[in-house]
Amino acid sequence: MVGYFQVVAGGVHSLILLEDGTVYSCGINEKGTVPADGVEPEGSTDRLTPINFSDEIRRHGKLVMLTAGASFSAGLTDKGSVVAWGNIRDTSGSIETHHILREMERHPVVIVRHQHRVIVKDTSGSIETHHILREMERHPIVIVRHQHRVIVKIAAGENHLVMLSENGELLTFGDGSMGQLGRLGRVSHIRAQQMVDDSGNYLRVSVLQKGKGKLVLFEDIMAGGYWTAARANDGRIFVCGLNNFGHLGIEPPAVDQNAKPGEGGPELRIMRPTESPAYAGRKFVQLCGVQHMIALDENGDVFGIGKNTDNALGLGTWTGNDDTDHWRYTHLEKIELPTKAAGIAAKLGCSLAWNKEGVAFSWGCDTSGQLGLGIKDDDDEKVVPKPRQITSAHLEGYHIVGASIADNHALFLAAKVNG
């Protein structure tokens, strides 16, 4: 029997990756989000259904990693190509300025080939400036080909995709209106031929060493919400994107609470990858979240930073809407867990952590039962101020080896004890 390998919770969909590279999906098929067998366009399914990839995509290798945004998904093959499908949008709707984005809505698309690399909604709507974006809505397509650039890891925010090459290069694709692509220009202002080409040069984000003129090389990437983070070979964390709550580890500028709408205000976006002082001094292996950030270091310690309403950071300090002292933290705070953590996951106001023994904990605001604690819809108290162990009859005889959380649901990957 083929085993489960990875679970991924997207904004309106879920994905399961099997050990043999087969992908199952369910959810809302919003412009190709769930291009599974028998799922009607703009329809939905609550049954995990296989996605049949074309022969052209299969030639790029077996899928070994998945990631998902609000309504798009991407997969990495064992050869180093990147495949994507679904709908990428900005704040105004679907971004279709590139044919790949349109293709993603129809079927899975290769966006980075092991020979090449390519590159998806910005804050104004669906990005459709290139045919690739339209193709993504119709079927999966290759956006980066391994023949030109071998990708070794992928990560997704709401509407952008981040990729790491075997040579330590950082590549980004999708909506950049909040600075999450690490490039100054918005997608809508970039000519179609500059959004994707065979070499992938327009996907690459170059970061220079201060005063040295040498390129910074990276060994890991993370993404979520409207931000991107990359860990350099020397352990430094570089960040870009929306930093309105200081969760990227850079103190945000003061906001005039008396300012009238439309008067403008301080720049809360970090448009280029910038070294984050808050994450210095430790080697962080995972960063997760949207408006708050949960950070896991190499020693298994978990820290939080950013927005803390609904006790999203698990510190138990926030006392309500009148609490002006604990609603946000701009420095890392240690989150107390009974044991060292092996993995973490976080989305809007909710977080998970699990240890190597397979015991999981969750905290934050349980709006839809996504914390896995059995909190019911009619329960008055939805806020879990500190990490609470997840227990369930379904977990008897199993231990958790992985998890993924979205704003309204979570998936847990569990293995049989002594299995």
C-alpha positions, 0 to 999 in steps of 0.5 A: 500500500502506498503511504501518505507523504505530505498534507497541505491545507490551502485557503479553499482546498486541501492536498494530499501527496502520496509516496509515489507522487500521486496528488489527491485534492478536494475543496472549491474549484475556483478557477482551477484550484481543484483540477481533479477528476470529475470536479466541475469548473467552479464546482466543489467536492468534499471527497479527496480526488486524484489529479491526473497530470499530463504526460508533458508534466510527468516527464518532469519527474515525480512530485515530492513536495507540495505547497498551497496559497489561497486558491492555487497550488504548486508542486516540486518534482524530484528533477527540480521542476515546478508545477502550478495550478489554480488562481493567483489574485491581487486585492482586486481579483484574479491576476491574468497578465501572464498566460501561465496564470491563465493556464493554471486555472485550467490545469497544472502548469510547469512554471520552473523547468529543470532546464529553465525557470519561470514564474502569479493574483496581486492585491487588485485581483487576478493577475492575467498579464501573461498567458501562463497565469491564465493557463494555470486556471485551466490545468497544471502547467510547468513554470520552472523547468529543471533543465535550466534551473534545479529547484530544491524547495518551494513555499507559498503565501496567499498569492505568491510562490517562493522557490530555492534553487540548488545554487542558493538562488531565491526566485519568486512568482505571483503577486508582488503588491505587498513587497512579497516578491522582493522586487520593487516593480508591481507585476502589473507594471512589468512587461509580459516578456519580463515576467517569464523567460526560458532562463528564469532571470526575471524570477530571480531576486538578487541580494547583495552583501553590504559593502562587498558587492557579492551575492547572498546565497540562501539555504532555506526559504519560507513564505506565508500571508504576504511575506517571504523569508529566506535564510542565508548560508550564514544563518541570517534571515532576510525578509520582505513583504507586508510588515504591518505588525512587525512580525517580520522582525523589523520595527514598523514605523509609528502609525498616526491613529488620528490620521484620516482615511486617504491621507496616506501613512508610513510605508509598512511594506518591505519591498526588498529582502532585508536582514531581520534583526529580530531573528539574529542570533539563532538558526531558525528552521521554520517561520509560519503565520500571516499577521503573527509569526511563529518561529522554530529554531534548530534546538526545538524552541518556539518563539512568537512575534507580531500581532497577539490579539486572541492570544495568537502568540500563545503567551496568554498575555492578551486580556481583550480589546482594551489591552493596549500593552499586549496586542502586539510584540515586535521582539521574539517571545518564547512560547512555553511548550511542555517539550521541544518541538519538531514542527510548527504551522500557523495561519491567521490567528491560529498556530500548531506545534508538535514534537518528535513523539507525535504529540501536538499542541495548538493555540489562538482563535478557533473560528472553525475547529481548526485547532483540533481541540473539539471546540464546538460552534456554540461554545462561547470561548473560542480563544485558547490563550496558551498551547493546549494538547490535542487529544482525539479518539481518532488519534488513539494508536497514532502519533502526529508526524506532520500538520498544515493549517489554513484560516479555517481548517487543518490537516494532520498526518499521523503514523501508527505507533510502532507501525 
